[in-house]
Amino acid sequence: MSNAGLLLDTAEAVGELGRVAETREDALTLLGGAILAGVPGLEGARLPRFEGPAHDYFQKVAEIVEQGGGRAGVSALLAEASRLFPGKRGKGREAGFARESGAQALPISIVLQEDLGDEQILAIVKASRGVAASLGRRAALDLVSREEGGLCVSFEGASEEEAETIVRSLRASIEPSMRVEVARESHAFRDYFLDPLQAEGPDGQRFVLDHVRASTRLVDVAQAILGAYEEAFWPMGKGEKALPVVDLRRPGERGARRLFSQQTLHDAGVQPFDLLEIHPERRAGSVNPFLLTESLAMVKNQILEFAGTHQGFEVQANALDVPTEYLVRFRAPGFAPGSPPRRVEAHEVLLVMPPDFPVKAPEAYFQREVFHPNVDAKTGLVCLGVLAESYRPGLHFGTVCQMLVDMASYRNYELREVYNPEAHAWAASPEGQAAITASGGRSWSELEGGAARRARSVRIERLSA
C-alpha cells in the first residue's frame, strides 16, 4: 500500500495506530518493523516503554516520529502497520487482504529466555539489521509473539545455504547478557498475524483465534478447538480420538472448502475474517485415503522441486502419479567405513512412505556404504531419532532432502542416539571431530548449541452465544 492513500493528519493517525496495535506485542512488532523498514524519525530515537492505553502510547511515538521525520514519517509508520496487520487496517472486510508474501525470505526465530524490556527487544531488532547489512541483505520484522516469548525476523532474498551464517552471526551480535535462542524457522515465507480470525466447533460454538500466526498448521488450530470440549464429545474410532477436519468458509462466497490439515494457514490461503469450521472426521481406516493421496502428491512435487533447484540431485520414483518410494542420488563430502574412515562423495538414499503416512514419518535407507552414528551399519536405516525429531506431518520434503544431504556431510548428526557404535565412538573422538570439520562438517559443540524447536500453541477465546 502506498503512503499516498494513508491518513496524514497526526491525530487521526494516532487513533488508527492505537486501534491496530493495541497490545505491547503489537506495538513492538510495529515499531521493530518500522525501524527495519527505515521509517523516518525512528533512527536513534529513544522510544517510550509501552504502557496502555495504546492511543496515549502512540501519541508519544507520533510526536517523536513527526519531530524527526515530519508527516512523511507518520505516514510511513501507518504504511508499516498496513503491512504487518493487514486484517486490522481499513474499514473491515471490504479493505481486502494485501499481505505481501511473494518474495523469497529466510525467517529466523529469536526466542527470549527471560522477559526483556522494550529497549532490549528493539536492540535485538537493530542487531538483526546489522547482520543483514553485513551480508548485503535486508531484514524485516515479521512479528513479536508474547505466547512464544520471542520475535521472528526475515532476511529477504537469503538462501538456505546462508541460514547457518545468519544464525551464528545473530548469536554473536546480540548482547551476551540477553539469553536468547536463535533458530531457522521451518516455513519459507514472512510470518504474520491472521487477525481477525474465527473458528467454529462441531456444535456451532464460535471461537476467536487470538494473534494466531500464519505459519501455524491447521491441525494445531483444530487441536486447540478440540481441547475446549470434553473428551466424550468427540467420536472415537479404533481406540483413539477421531482426527479433526477443517473446512473454510469465506464471507461473500458460497459453500465451504475442505483444507489439507497439515498445511499452514498461509499455505492454505486463509485470510482475515475467514471462518474455520472444525468437526471430527469419520474414518473407516487408520488414515484417510484422501489425506494419503494428497500428501503423496505434495511429496512428489516438493522432491522434484528440490531436485530442479539443486544441481546433481537426482531422483527416481516407483510410480508416475503418486509414488511411495524414491531413490535419490547426490554428492556430498562424507565418510565410509575404514581405518581411518575413508572419504566418499557419492550417496544413494531410498526414501519410503509407510502405509500410514503422513501421520508416521518416512523411512530413509542409505544404499551405499556410509560411516555415520545415526545410520545402521547393516541396513542403512536412518535413525528415527534424527529424522522423526525434525519430521512432522506437513514438513516440506525439500527440507527432508536437504536433511539427508546434511547427514551425509556431517552437518546434521546426533551423538546422544546411537545406531552405529563404531561410527559414534569415532565421531565423538577428537580425531573424528577434526576430520569432520576438515571435510566441511559441523562440530558437535556447534550442533549441540543449536536452539530447540518449540511446539506451536494457539490461543482461543470462546464467544458467548
Helices and strands as residue ranges (DSSP letters): G 3-5, H 10-20, H 24-37, H 54-84, G 93-95, E 105-112, H 118-134, E 138-145, E 150-156, G 160-162, H 163-173, E 180-184, E 198-200, E 206-210, H 218-226, G 231-233, E 236-237, E 240-241, E 244-249, E 257-258, E 275-280, H 289-309, E 314-317, E 325-336, E 342-352, E 363-366, H 384-390, H 397-408, H 421-428, H 430-438, H 444-448, E 459-462
